Amino acid sequence: MEQVLDVCHHFDVPALVCINKYDLNEDNTCQIESYCLSQGVELAAKIPFDNIVTEALVQGLPVVEYSQDKVAQEIERLWLTITRALLHKR
C-alpha cells in the first residue's frame, strides 16, 4: 500500500484506501489508519469479515445483490465514496 500511495503522490494522482477484513487484525487496521492520516489519504471504507461474501461468490452473485447485511451496506457506501471522489475530480 505504501508503495502504491508513493506512486500516486509522485504523479499527483488522488488515492482512496479501503481496508478489507479490518476486524481480523485490529492492530494492523490501526496502523493502516494512522498511515493514511499521516499521508493525507482518505480512508474510504472498512469492510468487516463476513462469510456472506463467500456465499455470494458461490452463488455467482455480487454481495450487494445477495445480501443487505453490514458488509453489503459498507460496500455500497464504498461505491458512493468512490463515485463522489471521481465526480469531484472532474
C-alpha positions in Angstrom: 0.0 0.0 0.0 2.8 2.4 0.9 4.5 1.9 -2.5 1.2 2.4 -4.4 0.5 5.6 -2.4 4.0 6.8 -3.1 3.5 6.4 -6.8 0.1 8.2 -6.5 1.7 11.1 -4.7 4.6 11.2 -7.2 2.2 11.5 -10.1 -0.3 13.7 -8.2 -3.0 11.1 -8.5 -5.6 11.1 -5.7 -6.0 7.8 -3.8 -8.5 6.3 -1.5 -7.9 3.3 0.8 -10.3 0.5 1.7 -9.4 -1.9 4.5 -10.8 -5.4 3.8 -11.5 -7.8 6.7 -10.5 -4.9 9.0 -11.8 -6.7 12.1 -9.5 -9.7 11.8 -6.4 -7.8 12.8 -7.3 -4.6 14.6 -3.6 -3.6 15.3 -2.9 -3.8 11.6 -6.1 -1.8 10.9 -4.9 0.9 13.3 -1.5 1.1 11.6 -3.2 1.5 8.2 -5.5 4.2 9.5 -2.6 6.1 11.1 -0.5 5.9 8.0 -3.4 7.1 5.8 -4.0 10.0 8.2 -0.3 10.9 8.2 -0.2 10.9 4.4 -3.5 12.8 3.9 -5.1 9.8 2.3 -8.8 9.3 2.7 -9.9 6.0 4.3 -12.9 5.3 2.1 -14.2 2.2 3.9 -13.5 -0.6 6.3 -15.1 -3.9 5.2 -15.6 -6.4 8.0 -15.0 -10.1 7.6 -18.3 -12.0 6.8 -19.0 -15.4 5.3 -21.7 -13.8 3.3 -19.0 -12.8 0.8 -18.1 -16.4 0.2 -21.7 -17.4 0.0 -22.3 -14.7 -2.6 -19.3 -15.9 -4.6 -20.5 -19.5 -4.6 -23.9 -18.3 -5.8 -22.2 -16.2 -8.5 -23.8 -13.0 -7.2 -22.4 -9.7 -6.1 -22.5 -9.3 -2.4 -24.9 -6.3 -2.6 -27.4 -8.4 -4.6 -27.0 -11.5 -2.4 -27.5 -9.7 1.0 -28.2 -6.4 2.6 -26.2 -7.1 5.8 -23.4 -4.9 7.2 -20.8 -6.0 4.6 -23.2 -5.2 1.7 -24.0 -1.8 3.2 -20.3 -1.0 3.6 -19.6 -2.0 0.0 -22.4 0.2 -1.2 -21.0 3.1 1.0 -17.6 2.5 -0.5 -19.0 2.7 -4.0 -20.7 6.0 -3.2 -17.5 7.4 -1.8 -15.5 6.4 -4.9 -18.2 7.8 -7.2 -18.2 11.1 -5.3 -14.4 11.3 -5.5 -14.5 10.7 -9.2 -17.2 13.3 -9.8 -15.3 15.8 -7.6 -12.1 15.2 -9.7 -13.8 16.4 -12.9 
